[in-house]
Amino acid sequence: MIADYPARIPVVVERFSRSKLPQMEKRKYLVPCDMPVGQFIFILRSRLHLSPGTALFVFVNDTLPQTASLMGSVYDSHKDKDGFLYMCYSSEKTFG
């Protein structure tokens, strides 16, 4: 997949098991490497149809990535051995 789309990274987004947020219909994304994490979170918020007052936190390997970080750099640091970047979302800032 990376060979077919070299400027994009494969991302799997899953809901944290104890989160009260809804499940997403679409879980797999091909995200541009140069997209900031904050912009991707904005896309996730719109897909979840969250009200402005509802918090959304996205974790990568149990940590909150900086919203100014580029998805490509997060991918380089945290990609799984299967080639995907796994992200988990929750309405709570604490994980675990």
Secondary structure, DSSP 4 states (H G I P E B T S, - for coil): -TTT-TTEEEEEEEE-TT--SPPPS--EEEEETT-BHHHHHHHHHHHHT--TTS--EEEBTTB---TTSBHHHHHHHH--TTSPEEEEEESSS---
